């Protein structure tokens, strides 16, 4: 599964959801969906804008983890 660590990067850069949304021209509601990991997809242009604004790499925001099998 893909884990979204956007909240961690935003905290490190001390930027609010509203402020980041404004700077990358996305609605706060859509950014919130991404931040909470409920998004099904992300456009590369959005990812690029986030990385540019937060001065980070895509891997700082997105992480892959194996799903744990239930026994």
mmCIF file of the N, C-alpha and C atoms, coordinates in Angstrom:
data_MODEL
# 
_entry.id   MODEL 
# 
loop_
_atom_site.group_PDB 
_atom_site.id 
_atom_site.type_symbol 
_atom_site.label_atom_id 
_atom_site.label_alt_id 
_atom_site.label_comp_id 
_atom_site.label_asym_id 
_atom_site.label_entity_id 
_atom_site.label_seq_id 
_atom_site.pdbx_PDB_ins_code 
_atom_site.Cartn_x 
_atom_site.Cartn_y 
_atom_site.Cartn_z 
_atom_site.occupancy 
_atom_site.B_iso_or_equiv 
_atom_site.pdbx_formal_charge 
_atom_site.auth_seq_id 
_atom_site.auth_comp_id 
_atom_site.auth_asym_id 
_atom_site.auth_atom_id 
_atom_site.pdbx_PDB_model_num 
ATOM 1   N N  . UNK A 1 1  ? 0.831   -1.178  0.000   1.00 0.00 ? 1  UNK A N  1 
ATOM 2   C CA . UNK A 1 1  ? 0.000   0.000   0.000   1.00 0.00 ? 1  UNK A CA 1 
ATOM 3   C C  . UNK A 1 1  ? 0.876   1.243   0.000   1.00 0.00 ? 1  UNK A C  1 
ATOM 4   N N  . UNK A 1 2  ? 0.343   2.326   -0.481  1.00 0.00 ? 2  UNK A N  1 
ATOM 5   C CA . UNK A 1 2  ? 1.069   3.595   -0.533  1.00 0.00 ? 2  UNK A CA 1 
ATOM 6   C C  . UNK A 1 2  ? 0.644   4.444   0.664   1.00 0.00 ? 2  UNK A C  1 
ATOM 7   N N  . UNK A 1 3  ? 1.630   4.908   1.408   1.00 0.00 ? 3  UNK A N  1 
ATOM 8   C CA . UNK A 1 3  ? 1.401   5.772   2.565   1.00 0.00 ? 3  UNK A CA 1 
ATOM 9   C C  . UNK A 1 3  ? 1.759   7.195   2.166   1.00 0.00 ? 3  UNK A C  1 
ATOM 10  N N  . UNK A 1 4  ? 0.892   8.153   2.512   1.00 0.00 ? 4  UNK A N  1 
ATOM 11  C CA . UNK A 1 4  ? 1.137   9.560   2.209   1.00 0.00 ? 4  UNK A CA 1 
ATOM 12  C C  . UNK A 1 4  ? 1.641   10.245  3.474   1.00 0.00 ? 4  UNK A C  1 
ATOM 13  N N  . UNK A 1 5  ? 2.855   10.774  3.403   1.00 0.00 ? 5  UNK A N  1 
ATOM 14  C CA . UNK A 1 5  ? 3.473   11.450  4.550   1.00 0.00 ? 5  UNK A CA 1 
ATOM 15  C C  . UNK A 1 5  ? 3.466   12.973  4.383   1.00 0.00 ? 5  UNK A C  1 
ATOM 16  N N  . UNK A 1 6  ? 2.464   13.479  3.705   1.00 0.00 ? 6  UNK A N  1 
ATOM 17  C CA . UNK A 1 6  ? 2.390   14.913  3.445   1.00 0.00 ? 6  UNK A CA 1 
ATOM 18  C C  . UNK A 1 6  ? 2.302   15.699  4.746   1.00 0.00 ? 6  UNK A C  1 
ATOM 19  N N  . UNK A 1 7  ? 1.550   15.195  5.723   1.00 0.00 ? 7  UNK A N  1 
ATOM 20  C CA . UNK A 1 7  ? 1.398   15.904  6.995   1.00 0.00 ? 7  UNK A CA 1 
ATOM 21  C C  . UNK A 1 7  ? 2.744   16.067  7.702   1.00 0.00 ? 7  UNK A C  1 
ATOM 22  N N  . UNK A 1 8  ? 3.610   15.064  7.593   1.00 0.00 ? 8  UNK A N  1 
ATOM 23  C CA . UNK A 1 8  ? 4.937   15.123  8.220   1.00 0.00 ? 8  UNK A CA 1 
ATOM 24  C C  . UNK A 1 8  ? 5.783   16.212  7.559   1.00 0.00 ? 8  UNK A C  1 
ATOM 25  N N  . UNK A 1 9  ? 5.781   16.235  6.225   1.00 0.00 ? 9  UNK A N  1 
ATOM 26  C CA . UNK A 1 9  ? 6.566   17.247  5.510   1.00 0.00 ? 9  UNK A CA 1 
ATOM 27  C C  . UNK A 1 9  ? 6.023   18.653  5.765   1.00 0.00 ? 9  UNK A C  1 
ATOM 28  N N  . UNK A 1 10 ? 4.706   18.780  5.848   1.00 0.00 ? 10 UNK A N  1 
ATOM 29  C CA . UNK A 1 10 ? 4.114   20.093  6.128   1.00 0.00 ? 10 UNK A CA 1 
ATOM 30  C C  . UNK A 1 10 ? 4.517   20.569  7.519   1.00 0.00 ? 10 UNK A C  1 
ATOM 31  N N  . UNK A 1 11 ? 4.544   19.665  8.485   1.00 0.00 ? 11 UNK A N  1 
ATOM 32  C CA . UNK A 1 11 ? 4.944   20.025  9.848   1.00 0.00 ? 11 UNK A CA 1 
ATOM 33  C C  . UNK A 1 11 ? 6.416   20.445  9.877   1.00 0.00 ? 11 UNK A C  1 
ATOM 34  N N  . UNK A 1 12 ? 7.258   19.700  9.152   1.00 0.00 ? 12 UNK A N  1 
ATOM 35  C CA . UNK A 1 12 ? 8.692   20.040  9.103   1.00 0.00 ? 12 UNK A CA 1 
ATOM 36  C C  . UNK A 1 12 ? 8.915   21.417  8.502   1.00 0.00 ? 12 UNK A C  1 
ATOM 37  N N  . UNK A 1 13 ? 8.100   21.779  7.522   1.00 0.00 ? 13 UNK A N  1 
ATOM 38  C CA . UNK A 1 13 ? 8.245   23.074  6.844   1.00 0.00 ? 13 UNK A CA 1 
ATOM 39  C C  . UNK A 1 13 ? 7.381   24.162  7.487   1.00 0.00 ? 13 UNK A C  1 
ATOM 40  N N  . UNK A 1 14 ? 6.651   23.780  8.528   1.00 0.00 ? 14 UNK A N  1 
ATOM 41  C CA . UNK A 1 14 ? 5.791   24.722  9.270   1.00 0.00 ? 14 UNK A CA 1 
ATOM 42  C C  . UNK A 1 14 ? 4.844   25.487  8.337   1.00 0.00 ? 14 UNK A C  1 
ATOM 43  N N  . UNK A 1 15 ? 4.103   24.718  7.534   1.00 0.00 ? 15 UNK A N  1 
ATOM 44  C CA . UNK A 1 15 ? 3.149   25.312  6.601   1.00 0.00 ? 15 UNK A CA 1 
ATOM 45  C C  . UNK A 1 15 ? 1.785   24.676  6.831   1.00 0.00 ? 15 UNK A C  1 
ATOM 46  N N  . UNK A 1 16 ? 0.756   25.484  6.822   1.00 0.00 ? 16 UNK A N  1 
ATOM 47  C CA . UNK A 1 16 ? -0.599  24.977  7.040   1.00 0.00 ? 16 UNK A CA 1 
ATOM 48  C C  . UNK A 1 16 ? -1.180  24.428  5.749   1.00 0.00 ? 16 UNK A C  1 
ATOM 49  N N  . UNK A 1 17 ? -2.218  23.636  5.898   1.00 0.00 ? 17 UNK A N  1 
ATOM 50  C CA . UNK A 1 17 ? -2.903  23.062  4.749   1.00 0.00 ? 17 UNK A CA 1 
ATOM 51  C C  . UNK A 1 17 ? -3.445  24.174  3.853   1.00 0.00 ? 17 UNK A C  1 
ATOM 52  N N  . UNK A 1 18 ? -4.055  25.177  4.458   1.00 0.00 ? 18 UNK A N  1 
ATOM 53  C CA . UNK A 1 18 ? -4.631  26.281  3.690   1.00 0.00 ? 18 UNK A CA 1 
ATOM 54  C C  . UNK A 1 18 ? -3.553  27.042  2.929   1.00 0.00 ? 18 UNK A C  1 
ATOM 55  N N  . UNK A 1 19 ? -2.430  27.299  3.592   1.00 0.00 ? 19 UNK A N  1 
ATOM 56  C CA . UNK A 1 19 ? -1.337  28.037  2.959   1.00 0.00 ? 19 UNK A CA 1 
ATOM 57  C C  . UNK A 1 19 ? -0.741  27.250  1.799   1.00 0.00 ? 19 UNK A C  1 
ATOM 58  N N  . UNK A 1 20 ? -0.506  25.950  1.998   1.00 0.00 ? 20 UNK A N  1 
ATOM 59  C CA . UNK A 1 20 ? 0.047   25.121  0.925   1.00 0.00 ? 20 UNK A CA 1 
ATOM 60  C C  . UNK A 1 20 ? -0.930  25.028  -0.238  1.00 0.00 ? 20 UNK A C  1 
ATOM 61  N N  . UNK A 1 21 ? -2.199  24.832  0.069   1.00 0.00 ? 21 UNK A N  1 
ATOM 62  C CA . UNK A 1 21 ? -3.222  24.740  -0.984  1.00 0.00 ? 21 UNK A CA 1 
ATOM 63  C C  . UNK A 1 21 ? -3.221  25.995  -1.850  1.00 0.00 ? 21 UNK A C  1 
ATOM 64  N N  . UNK A 1 22 ? -3.123  27.159  -1.196  1.00 0.00 ? 22 UNK A N  1 
ATOM 65  C CA . UNK A 1 22 ? -3.095  28.427  -1.916  1.00 0.00 ? 22 UNK A CA 1 
ATOM 66  C C  . UNK A 1 22 ? -1.876  28.513  -2.836  1.00 0.00 ? 22 UNK A C  1 
ATOM 67  N N  . UNK A 1 23 ? -0.716  28.128  -2.307  1.00 0.00 ? 23 UNK A N  1 
ATOM 68  C CA . UNK A 1 23 ? 0.533   28.259  -3.053  1.00 0.00 ? 23 UNK A CA 1 
ATOM 69  C C  . UNK A 1 23 ? 0.607   27.320  -4.251  1.00 0.00 ? 23 UNK A C  1 
ATOM 70  N N  . UNK A 1 24 ? -0.034  26.150  -4.168  1.00 0.00 ? 24 UNK A N  1 
ATOM 71  C CA . UNK A 1 24 ? 0.040   25.203  -5.287  1.00 0.00 ? 24 UNK A CA 1 
ATOM 72  C C  . UNK A 1 24 ? -1.242  25.183  -6.116  1.00 0.00 ? 24 UNK A C  1 
ATOM 73  N N  . UNK A 1 25 ? -2.149  26.095  -5.791  1.00 0.00 ? 25 UNK A N  1 
ATOM 74  C CA . UNK A 1 25 ? -3.389  26.272  -6.559  1.00 0.00 ? 25 UNK A CA 1 
ATOM 75  C C  . UNK A 1 25 ? -4.239  24.998  -6.602  1.00 0.00 ? 25 UNK A C  1 
ATOM 76  N N  . UNK A 1 26 ? -4.574  24.505  -5.413  1.00 0.00 ? 26 UNK A N  1 
ATOM 77  C CA . UNK A 1 26 ? -5.454  23.349  -5.268  1.00 0.00 ? 26 UNK A CA 1 
ATOM 78  C C  . UNK A 1 26 ? -6.427  23.686  -4.135  1.00 0.00 ? 26 UNK A C  1 
ATOM 79  N N  . UNK A 1 27 ? -7.605  23.130  -4.156  1.00 0.00 ? 27 UNK A N  1 
ATOM 80  C CA . UNK A 1 27 ? -8.549  23.448  -3.093  1.00 0.00 ? 27 UNK A CA 1 
ATOM 81  C C  . UNK A 1 27 ? -8.090  22.798  -1.789  1.00 0.00 ? 27 UNK A C  1 
ATOM 82  N N  . UNK A 1 28 ? -8.335  23.460  -0.660  1.00 0.00 ? 28 UNK A N  1 
ATOM 83  C CA . UNK A 1 28 ? -7.985  22.862  0.631   1.00 0.00 ? 28 UNK A CA 1 
ATOM 84  C C  . UNK A 1 28 ? -8.650  21.492  0.817   1.00 0.00 ? 28 UNK A C  1 
ATOM 85  N N  . UNK A 1 29 ? -9.863  21.332  0.301   1.00 0.00 ? 29 UNK A N  1 
ATOM 86  C CA . UNK A 1 29 ? -10.567 20.045  0.429   1.00 0.00 ? 29 UNK A CA 1 
ATOM 87  C C  . UNK A 1 29 ? -9.812  18.936  -0.303  1.00 0.00 ? 29 UNK A C  1 
ATOM 88  N N  . UNK A 1 30 ? -9.354  19.215  -1.522  1.00 0.00 ? 30 UNK A N  1 
ATOM 89  C CA . UNK A 1 30 ? -8.609  18.209  -2.281  1.00 0.00 ? 30 UNK A CA 1 
ATOM 90  C C  . UNK A 1 30 ? -7.255  17.914  -1.647  1.00 0.00 ? 30 UNK A C  1 
ATOM 91  N N  . UNK A 1 31 ? -6.598  18.930  -1.124  1.00 0.00 ? 31 UNK A N  1 
ATOM 92  C CA . UNK A 1 31 ? -5.318  18.718  -0.458  1.00 0.00 ? 31 UNK A CA 1 
ATOM 93  C C  . UNK A 1 31 ? -5.517  17.888  0.815   1.00 0.00 ? 31 UNK A C  1 
ATOM 94  N N  . UNK A 1 32 ? -6.611  18.125  1.502   1.00 0.00 ? 32 UNK A N  1 
ATOM 95  C CA . UNK A 1 32 ? -6.926  17.365  2.711   1.00 0.00 ? 32 UNK A CA 1 
ATOM 96  C C  . UNK A 1 32 ? -7.139  15.885  2.391   1.00 0.00 ? 32 UNK A C  1 
ATOM 97  N N  . UNK A 1 33 ? -7.824  15.606  1.298   1.00 0.00 ? 33 UNK A N  1 
ATOM 98  C CA . UNK A 1 33 ? -8.049  14.219  0.865   1.00 0.00 ? 33 UNK A CA 1 
ATOM 99  C C  . UNK A 1 33 ? -6.710  13.544  0.597   1.00 0.00 ? 33 UNK A C  1 
ATOM 100 N N  . UNK A 1 34 ? -5.802  14.270  -0.029  1.00 0.00 ? 34 UNK A N  1 
ATOM 101 C CA . UNK A 1 34 ? -4.468  13.735  -0.305  1.00 0.00 ? 34 UNK A CA 1 
ATOM 102 C C  . UNK A 1 34 ? -3.698  13.527  1.005   1.00 0.00 ? 34 UNK A C  1 
ATOM 103 N N  . UNK A 1 35 ? -3.766  14.510  1.875   1.00 0.00 ? 35 UNK A N  1 
ATOM 104 C CA . UNK A 1 35 ? -3.017  14.472  3.134   1.00 0.00 ? 35 UNK A CA 1 
ATOM 105 C C  . UNK A 1 35 ? -3.446  13.308  4.025   1.00 0.00 ? 35 UNK A C  1 
ATOM 106 N N  . UNK A 1 36 ? -4.736  13.002  4.027   1.00 0.00 ? 36 UNK A N  1 
ATOM 107 C CA . UNK A 1 36 ? -5.248  11.932  4.887   1.00 0.00 ? 36 UNK A CA 1 
ATOM 108 C C  . UNK A 1 36 ? -5.100  10.551  4.261   1.00 0.00 ? 36 UNK A C  1 
ATOM 109 N N  . UNK A 1 37 ? -4.568  10.506  3.037   1.00 0.00 ? 37 UNK A N  1 
ATOM 110 C CA . UNK A 1 37 ? -4.346  9.220   2.390   1.00 0.00 ? 37 UNK A CA 1 
ATOM 111 C C  . UNK A 1 37 ? -5.589  8.621   1.757   1.00 0.00 ? 37 UNK A C  1 
ATOM 112 N N  . UNK A 1 38 ? -6.639  9.415   1.617   1.00 0.00 ? 38 UNK A N  1 
ATOM 113 C CA . UNK A 1 38 ? -7.894  8.924   1.038   1.00 0.00 ? 38 UNK A CA 1 
ATOM 114 C C  . UNK A 1 38 ? -7.943  9.074   -0.483  1.00 0.00 ? 38 UNK A C  1 
ATOM 115 N N  . UNK A 1 39 ? -6.959  9.743   -1.049  1.00 0.00 ? 39 UNK A N  1 
ATOM 116 C CA . UNK A 1 39 ? -6.933  9.948   -2.504  1.00 0.00 ? 39 UNK A CA 1 
ATOM 117 C C  . UNK A 1 39 ? -6.609  8.640   -3.211  1.00 0.00 ? 39 UNK A C  1 
ATOM 118 N N  . UNK A 1 40 ? -7.211  8.432   -4.354  1.00 0.00 ? 40 UNK A N  1 
ATOM 119 C CA . UNK A 1 40 ? -6.957  7.239   -5.166  1.00 0.00 ? 40 UNK A CA 1 
ATOM 120 C C  . UNK A 1 40 ? -5.820  7.470   -6.152  1.00 0.00 ? 40 UNK A C  1 
ATOM 121 N N  . UNK A 1 41 ? -5.512  8.739   -6.429  1.00 0.00 ? 41 UNK A N  1 
ATOM 122 C CA . UNK A 1 41 ? -4.472  9.080   -7.402  1.00 0.00 ? 41 UNK A CA 1 
ATOM 123 C C  . UNK A 1 41 ? -3.971  10.485  -7.121  1.00 0.00 ? 41 UNK A C  1 
ATOM 124 N N  . UNK A 1 42 ? -2.820  10.794  -7.698  1.00 0.00 ? 42 UNK A N  1 
ATOM 125 C CA . UNK A 1 42 ? -2.283  12.159  -7.629  1.00 0.00 ? 42 UNK A CA 1 
ATOM 126 C C  . UNK A 1 42 ? -1.675  12.482  -8.987  1.00 0.00 ? 42 UNK A C  1 
ATOM 127 N N  . UNK A 1 43 ? -1.937  13.661  -9.469  1.00 0.00 ? 43 UNK A N  1 
ATOM 128 C CA . UNK A 1 43 ? -1.350  14.086  -10.742 1.00 0.00 ? 43 UNK A CA 1 
ATOM 129 C C  . UNK A 1 43 ? 0.121   14.417  -10.512 1.00 0.00 ? 43 UNK A C  1 
ATOM 130 N N  . UNK A 1 44 ? 0.928   14.096  -11.504 1.00 0.00 ? 44 UNK A N  1 
ATOM 131 C CA . UNK A 1 44 ? 2.351   14.425  -11.393 1.00 0.00 ? 44 UNK A CA 1 
ATOM 132 C C  . UNK A 1 44 ? 2.542   15.931  -11.245 1.00 0.00 ? 44 UNK A C  1 
ATOM 133 N N  . UNK A 1 45 ? 1.706   16.716  -11.896 1.00 0.00 ? 45 UNK A N  1 
ATOM 134 C CA . UNK A 1 45 ? 1.840   18.177  -11.791 1.00 0.00 ? 45 UNK A CA 1 
ATOM 135 C C  . UNK A 1 45 ? 1.576   18.643  -10.361 1.00 0.00 ? 45 UNK A C  1 
ATOM 136 N N  . UNK A 1 46 ? 0.628   17.994  -9.672  1.00 0.00 ? 46 UNK A N  1 
ATOM 137 C CA . UNK A 1 46 ? 0.343   18.332  -8.277  1.00 0.00 ? 46 UNK A CA 1 
ATOM 138 C C  . UNK A 1 46 ? 1.503   17.902  -7.388  1.00 0.00 ? 46 UNK A C  1 
ATOM 139 N N  . UNK A 1 47 ? 2.003   16.696  -7.607  1.00 0.00 ? 47 UNK A N  1 
ATOM 140 C CA . UNK A 1 47 ? 3.141   16.195  -6.835  1.00 0.00 ? 47 UNK A CA 1 
ATOM 141 C C  . UNK A 1 47 ? 4.356   17.097  -7.033  1.00 0.00 ? 47 UNK A C  1 
ATOM 142 N N  . UNK A 1 48 ? 4.578   17.511  -8.271  1.00 0.00 ? 48 UNK A N  1 
ATOM 143 C CA . UNK A 1 48 ? 5.693   18.407  -8.577  1.00 0.00 ? 48 UNK A CA 1 
ATOM 144 C C  . UNK A 1 48 ? 5.549   19.737  -7.841  1.00 0.00 ? 48 UNK A C  1 
ATOM 145 N N  . UNK A 1 49 ? 4.346   20.296  -7.852  1.00 0.00 ? 49 UNK A N  1 
ATOM 146 C CA . UNK A 1 49 ? 4.104   21.576  -7.171  1.00 0.00 ? 49 UNK A CA 1 
ATOM 147 C C  . UNK A 1 49 ? 4.317   21.449  -5.663  1.00 0.00 ? 49 UNK A C  1 
ATOM 148 N N  . UNK A 1 50 ? 3.865   20.341  -5.084  1.00 0.00 ? 50 UNK A N  1 
ATOM 149 C CA . UNK A 1 50 ? 4.052   20.108  -3.644  1.00 0.00 ? 50 UNK A CA 1 
ATOM 150 C C  . UNK A 1 50 ? 5.542   20.000  -3.331  1.00 0.00 ? 50 UNK A C  1 
ATOM 151 N N  . UNK A 1 51 ? 6.267   19.210  -4.117  1.00 0.00 ? 51 UNK A N  1 
ATOM 152 C CA . UNK A 1 51 ? 7.704   19.025  -3.886  1.00 0.00 ? 51 UNK A CA 1 
ATOM 153 C C  . UNK A 1 51 ? 8.461   20.340  -4.037  1.00 0.00 ? 51 UNK A C  1 
ATOM 154 N N  . UNK A 1 52 ? 8.081   21.128  -5.024  1.00 0.00 ? 52 UNK A N  1 
ATOM 155 C CA . UNK A 1 52 ? 8.736   22.416  -5.240  1.00 0.00 ? 52 UNK A CA 1 
ATOM 156 C C  . UNK A 1 52 ? 8.493   23.336  -4.043  1.00 0.00 ? 52 UNK A C  1 
ATOM 157 N N  . UNK A 1 53 ? 7.252   23.399  -3.593  1.00 0.00 ? 53 UNK A N  1 
ATOM 158 C CA . UNK A 1 53 ? 6.894   24.297  -2.489  1.00 0.00 ? 53 UNK A CA 1 
ATOM 159 C C  . UNK A 1 53 ? 7.498   23.850  -1.165  1.00 0.00 ? 53 UNK A C  1 
ATOM 160 N N  . UNK A 1 54 ? 7.543   22.533  -0.923  1.00 0.00 ? 54 UNK A N  1 
ATOM 161 C CA . UNK A 1 54 ? 8.071   22.016  0.345   1.00 0.00 ? 54 UNK A CA 1 
ATOM 162 C C  . UNK A 1 54 ? 9.564   21.693  0.266   1.00 0.00 ? 54 UNK A C  1 
ATOM 163 N N  . UNK A 1 55 ? 10.173  21.922  -0.908  1.00 0.00 ? 55 UNK A N  1 
ATOM 164 C CA . UNK A 1 55 ? 11.589  21.640  -1.124  1.00 0.00 ? 55 UNK A CA 1 
ATOM 165 C C  . UNK A 1 55 ? 11.930  20.216  -0.687  1.00 0.00 ? 55 UNK A C  1 
ATOM 166 N N  . UNK A 1 56 ? 11.256  19.256  -1.322  1.00 0.00 ? 56 UNK A N  1 
ATOM 167 C CA . UNK A 1 56 ? 11.467  17.855  -0.975  1.00 0.00 ? 56 UNK A CA 1 
ATOM 168 C C  . UNK A 1 56 ? 11.380  16.987  -2.229  1.00 0.00 ? 56 UNK A C  1 
ATOM 169 N N  . UNK A 1 57 ? 11.572  15.703  -2.057  1.00 0.00 ? 57 UNK A N  1 
ATOM 170 C CA . UNK A 1 57 ? 11.487  14.736  -3.140  1.00 0.00 ? 57 UNK A CA 1 
ATOM 171 C C  . UNK A 1 57 ? 10.169  13.962  -3.029  1.00 0.00 ? 57 UNK A C  1 
ATOM 172 N N  . UNK A 1 58 ? 9.670   13.396  -4.125  1.00 0.00 ? 58 UNK A N  1 
ATOM 173 C CA . UNK A 1 58 ? 8.436   12.607  -4.057  1.00 0.00 ? 58 UNK A CA 1 
ATOM 174 C C  . UNK A 1 58 ? 8.499   11.504  -2.995  1.00 0.00 ? 58 UNK A C  1 
ATOM 175 N N  . UNK A 1 59 ? 9.677   10.915  -2.824  1.00 0.00 ? 59 UNK A N  1 
ATOM 176 C CA . UNK A 1 59 ? 9.844   9.860   -1.828  1.00 0.00 ? 59 UNK A CA 1 
ATOM 177 C C  . UNK A 1 59 ? 9.717   10.337  -0.397  1.00 0.00 ? 59 UNK A C  1 
ATOM 178 N N  . UNK A 1 60 ? 9.820   11.658  -0.184  1.00 0.00 ? 60 UNK A N  1 
ATOM 179 C CA . UNK A 1 60 ? 9.600   12.214  1.151   1.00 0.00 ? 60 UNK A CA 1 
ATOM 180 C C  . UNK A 1 60 ? 8.111   12.242  1.491   1.00 0.00 ? 60 UNK A C  1 
ATOM 181 N N  . UNK A 1 61 ? 7.285   12.222  0.459   1.00 0.00 ? 61 UNK A N  1 
ATOM 182 C CA . UNK A 1 61 ? 5.834   12.326  0.641   1.00 0.00 ? 61 UNK A CA 1 
ATOM 183 C C  . UNK A 1 61 ? 5.144   10.977  0.479   1.00 0.00 ? 61 UNK A C  1 
ATOM 184 N N  . UNK A 1 62 ? 5.598   10.184  -0.493  1.00 0.00 ? 62 UNK A N  1 
ATOM 185 C CA . UNK A 1 62 ? 4.965   8.896   -0.774  1.00 0.00 ? 62 UNK A CA 1 
ATOM 186 C C  . UNK A 1 62 ? 5.876   7.751   -0.356  1.00 0.00 ? 62 UNK A C  1 
ATOM 187 N N  . UNK A 1 63 ? 5.289   6.750   0.272   1.00 0.00 ? 63 UNK A N  1 
ATOM 188 C CA . UNK A 1 63 ? 6.057   5.605   0.765   1.00 0.00 ? 63 UNK A CA 1 
ATOM 189 C C  . UNK A 1 63 ? 5.282   4.322   0.476   1.00 0.00 ? 63 UNK A C  1 
ATOM 190 N N  . UNK A 1 64 ? 5.998   3.279   0.072   1.00 0.00 ? 64 UNK A N  1 
ATOM 191 C CA . UNK A 1 64 ? 5.366   1.991   -0.186  1.00 0.00 ? 64 UNK A CA 1 
ATOM 192 C C  . UNK A 1 64 ? 5.619   1.070   1.006   1.00 0.00 ? 64 UNK A C  1 
ATOM 193 N N  . UNK A 1 65 ? 4.543   0.411   1.470   1.00 0.00 ? 65 UNK A N  1 
ATOM 194 C CA . UNK A 1 65 ? 4.666   -0.602  2.525   1.00 0.00 ? 65 UNK A CA 1 
ATOM 195 C C  . UNK A 1 65 ? 3.894   -1.835  2.104   1.00 0.00 ? 65 UNK A C  1 
ATOM 196 N N  . UNK A 1 66 ? 4.474   -2.980  2.366   1.00 0.00 ? 66 UNK A N  1 
ATOM 197 C CA . UNK A 1 66 ? 3.774   -4.235  2.104   1.00 0.00 ? 66 UNK A CA 1 
ATOM 198 C C  . UNK A 1 66 ? 2.548   -4.311  3.009   1.00 0.00 ? 66 UNK A C  1 
ATOM 199 N N  . UNK A 1 67 ? 1.454   -4.803  2.466   1.00 0.00 ? 67 UNK A N  1 
ATOM 200 C CA . UNK A 1 67 ? 0.269   -5.008  3.293   1.00 0.00 ? 67 UNK A CA 1 
ATOM 201 C C  . UNK A 1 67 ? 0.487   -6.227  4.160   1.00 0.00 ? 67 UNK A C  1 
ATOM 202 N N  . UNK A 1 68 ? 0.160   -6.093  5.424   1.00 0.00 ? 68 UNK A N  1 
ATOM 203 C CA . UNK A 1 68 ? 0.334   -7.222  6.328   1.00 0.00 ? 68 UNK A CA 1 
ATOM 204 C C  . UNK A 1 68 ? -0.784  -8.227  6.117   1.00 0.00 ? 68 UNK A C  1 
ATOM 205 N N  . UNK A 1 69 ? -0.403  -9.497  6.036   1.00 0.00 ? 69 UNK A N  1 
ATOM 206 C CA . UNK A 1 69 ? -1.409  -10.548 5.846   1.00 0.00 ? 69 UNK A CA 1 
ATOM 207 C C  . UNK A 1 69 ? -2.049  -10.871 7.184   1.00 0.00 ? 69 UNK A C  1 
ATOM 208 N N  . UNK A 1 70 ? -3.361  -11.036 7.140   1.00 0.00 ? 70 UNK A N  1 
ATOM 209 C CA . UNK A 1 70 ? -4.076  -11.431 8.344   1.00 0.00 ? 70 UNK A CA 1 
ATOM 210 C C  . UNK A 1 70 ? -3.993  -12.940 8.483   1.00 0.00 ? 70 UNK A C  1 
ATOM 211 N N  . UNK A 1 71 ? -3.711  -13.396 9.710   1.00 0.00 ? 71 UNK A N  1 
ATOM 212 C CA . UNK A 1 71 ? -3.612  -14.853 9.892   1.00 0.00 ? 71 UNK A CA 1 
ATOM 213 C C  . UNK A 1 71 ? -4.744  -15.401 10.719  1.00 0.00 ? 71 UNK A C  1 
# 
